[in-house]
Amino acid sequence: MESFGFHDGNIYDRLETRRFDVGRDVNHSLQMHSSMIRRLSLEKVMEGHQGCVNAVAWNSKGSLLISGSDDTRLNIWSYSSRKLLHSIETGHSANIFCTKFVPETSDELVVSGAGDAEVRLFNLSRLSGRGSDDNVIPPSALYQCHTRRVKKLAVEVGNPNVVWSASEDGTLRQHDFREGTSCPPAGSSRQECRNVLLDLRCGAKRSLSDPPKQILALKSCDISSTRPHLLLVGGSDSFARLYDRRMLPPLSSCQNRMSPPPCVNYFCPMHLSERGRTSVHLTHVTFSPMGEEVLLSYSGEHVYLMDVNNASRSAMQYTSGDVSKLMSFTPILNGAELQSPVSNILPSCHTRKGNVGTTLEKCRKLIKIAEKSLEEATNCFYGIEACNEILDGCCRDIEPKLKHGCLCLRAALLLKRKWKNDAHMAIRDCYNAQRIDNSSFRALCHMSEALSQLGKHKDALDFAIAAQYLAPSNSKVAERVENVKKDLAAVEAEKNNKANDGVPRSELRGGKILSLSDILYRSEANSDASQDGPRSEREDSDYDEEVELDFETSISGDEGHDVESNILHGSLNVRFHRRGDSPRESAGANGTCGSPSSSSQNDRISYQPEPVIDMKQRYVGHCNVGTDIKQASFLGQKGEYVASGSDDGRWFIWEKKTGRLIKMLLGDDAVVNCVQCHPFDSVVATSGIDNTIKIWTPSAPVPSIVAGGAERPETADVLVTMENNQRKLCRNREAFLPFEILERFRMHEFNEGTFHPFECTQS
């Protein structure tokens, strides 16, 4: 793959065009060019915090960097000297999760949000003439209207008066500095603060087909820099939401719990929309620099790219019915489908005239790489990347026959690799291949195998039999049919055994001592259980109790962590509340949002789910499970590359167009959470569990996919690293708490809403 180059072209050609094309700003494309990225290496480790660095942000000019930490300090750094200018004691009583420079204030105003549910504004001009040690200044404004942790702040380009805060209490609030410097006002309660722009305390969806009911604990928000009326939020379910601030109702208080306002678009990969798992949620959402795309980072999942502007063409839209249709067999008679195909689930490419000969030669070489990977069955990753280059990079220049073959080839590679959700990606390829040639037995056979891997054995058998009808003499197809029949028989036998030997649920949970296995979410493997096999009890029921594990707030600099195993140690707290309202966040007497247990079947039938924008590209290799603030971001002013932190202490960079991994760097002894590109230069700042901030520049003498880390050279094999991360993803969050430690904990039943540490028992 190294010999095929990247889609941003040769950097020397780009430099040469500056002499002739003076009307175009070539520097935008040079800032994060592939040749620059592949030379990124660690230039500076900036020390100044005493805890995990949870947030970093550049000012608009790129001359200053601000950072927030578990030590409750805001540090201001000079970009030119890479030195600490000021360290502000904020007065926060819990970890700082987010911080920003307020635009158009000459970089004098900065704002912070923290785990104490407070938003604080500081005027840096009060530090004028002071040294870095003289840092005690009172906040210029203090907003205490949130009831849960503030996880993200947003500012609007050109607006020096307003900041928005997203909190786990389910509200997004608008703080206008002109209206007051404190909230709530003296003598008032939090419920009376009239600054709620979005009330999503009844906004979370278990799945696409279910109406929103639960609190959507907001984890991230962003405002488009090109269209600032567009607001993007993400939280404790699988759906990111796009709102038009001009269409939202007036600011309100939170005395009454309101139904969520309609949004412009929902964003969610199709395979995550119908699982009903509350364990999958968003940790970060962001707009691209041009505002045309959004990037979503999921906990326990991958990073996904979505297209904001595709809603009008419906090329990437789907509805709740499309999800089941995609994996359901459509009978074929005399080459014609008896049912109409699922419309517009996946984008199509149209052939265009051009230098087709060169493109076809490149595609043939890439197909040979992919076929060799499939035969060897050891390097499926590179074979998949070769297919991605054809389907995503050369799509407009290839013929349908070549595209069909490449889709089937990539599906086979995905099914052999078996990384998380590879089976779902294979289903997409098989569906697209069938749309090109509905008499293809290869697509049907691979679809059958994908459904088997997902535990959908009955559907898998339908596709296998259809493949056998088209290719009756093919031995591999016949073997596939027999294997599916055996799998289906094994599932039925297991169901019968459990029906005979199963213990009633009431007996398992009848005592006063509850084990964590009764409380915590089931593993990913169980939640992927099929319609044919036994499904998770949690997934099938409206569970009466919710549990929230507050672990990340206790990962601070003064608590150790195991470097070799990347297991984080710290205190563990829990909050129990019913599926309805907790006492602190309960709706008023006029609240209209009921708990799920009180919802009727008629409500479910009458609810009409909105269409959702599907994924445009997927980025894999990293791991996002251990922390709840992990970012994914666009690199450069054109946003042609995508970066994300990871739980293995590395951070990853992919080519946006094809999803091809271009760089992997070691940036932390435990976890990299924050990745922020400089506004203009080829510089990236990262931070994580370490007490430091790392500055990366293209200073390596030789371009490569890996580079030296913070303290030692990176020697781990790229594939081994990514495969380890995939195993961690499939083990769920419990692996990072970790589960072997959690197994020793038992918890006594507490009153609703109370906050207690786990009690340790003998193993």
Disulfide bonds with the S-S distance in Angstrom:
Cys202-Cys593 2.10
Cys349-Cys395 1.94
